[in-house]
């Protein structure tokens, strides 16, 4: 019998999407084939503490750290392990405990410090294979401003937008200047967002200046960078799943009919009233064009493994705007990414198998690259 791969599923994290991550991880842990994989749950609490052994998933859901143990990640390319150090960080708990070896990491960390390239950098330093995008792709996929700039260079259509920094630190006069600039460049209604967050956390729709100020104050509480986007009239929200590394493929398309005025956090996860139509009712020509644009967007940001690419389609003109990518899309029971692939003929379990294989494939390819340059004259010893 083939040896089981040890899959470290990492969830939680220091993010406004912490709770969504726990639900996604629950679904992934349940669906991973236990005949192929030994699943090792690893939690990160809201303070950034790493948790393993016991039941870290339950511990984070119930906010009871007595159900688990603290661990310290080792940054050693030759030793892909996590070491348990005890219940609390203290000098007497530095004794070597049991070691946890990881073959592949499956990060299910939505938002900051998990989807933005930070933890991917940790995996790179440790030379651990991991599911999903690399450091650059993750960072670009998270930053709503920089990704739009790259999409524009790639010839993709984006909505009109304005961005700015440090609203909370600005003077009253400077804030008034920012508001005037927004209203000169954009027409209401407007969407105000933290530049680096997902799951619609911190996002508001503004119809006038009073609502705009309130929306900016909310968004600026989550990120120093805020983006304001002009709304698309009669927009249809279309989503496409992309799977692969250098030769990705696109899923069938889905359409979201939100229960609220827009697809906010409550309509995504809480009220259960939003509707997902799969496949989306689009002409074959429009569907094919959106799939091509999704693959183009995936490649332009150097994404890998997986991403869900979201679009806005203007009903009257069929004009297609790319909204944003999601490099660690939701994996809850109602999440679009696994549903899109299921409708494309790939079950949830097989989708996870594919993602693990893609992680190993990318890791092996990267390890074949040269990391040193042989020189004849050792000038650095002089």
LINURSUL-V735429 format. One line per field, one symbol per residue. ss: DSSP state (H for helix, E for strand, C for the rest). burial: b if it has 16 or more other ideal C-beta (glycine too) atoms within 10 Angstrom, else e. A space follows every 10 residues. Layout:
ss: ???
burial: ???
This chain:
ss: CCCCEEEEEE EECCCCCHHH HHHHHHHHHH HCCCCCEEEE EEEECCCCCE EEEECHHHHH HHCCHHHEEE EEECCCCCCC EEEEEECCCC HHHCCCCCEE ECCEEEEECC CCCCCCCHHH HHHHHHCCEE CCCCHHHHHH HHCHHHHHHH HHHCCCCCCC EEEEECHHHC CHHHHHHHHH HHHHHCCCCE EEEECCCCCC CCCEEECCHH HHHHHHHHHH CCCCEEEEEE CCCCEEEEEE EEEECCCCEE EEEEEEECCC CCCCHHHHHH CCCCEEEECC CCCHHHHHHH HHHHHHHHHH CCCCEEEEEE EEEECCCCCE EEEEEECCCC CCCCCHHHHH HHHCCCCHHH HHHHHHHHHH HHHHHHHCCC CCCCCCCCHH HC
burial: eeeebbbbbb bbbbbbbbbb bbbbbbbbbe bbeeeebebb bbbbbeeebb bbbeebbebb beeebebbbb bebbeeeeeb ebbbbeeeee eeeeeeeeeb ebbbbbbbbb bbebbbbbbb ebbbebebbb bbbbbebbbb bbbbbbbbeb beeeebebbe bbbbeebeee eeeeeeebee ebbeebeebb bbbbbbbbbb bbbbbbeeee bbeebbebbb ebbebbbbbb bbeebbbbbb bbbbeeebeb bbbbbbebbe ebbbbebbbe eeebebebeb ebeeeebebb bebbbbbbeb bbbbbbbbbb bbbeeeeeeb bbbbbbbbbb bbeebbbbbb bbebebebee bbbbbbebbb bbbeeeeeee eeeeeeeeee ee
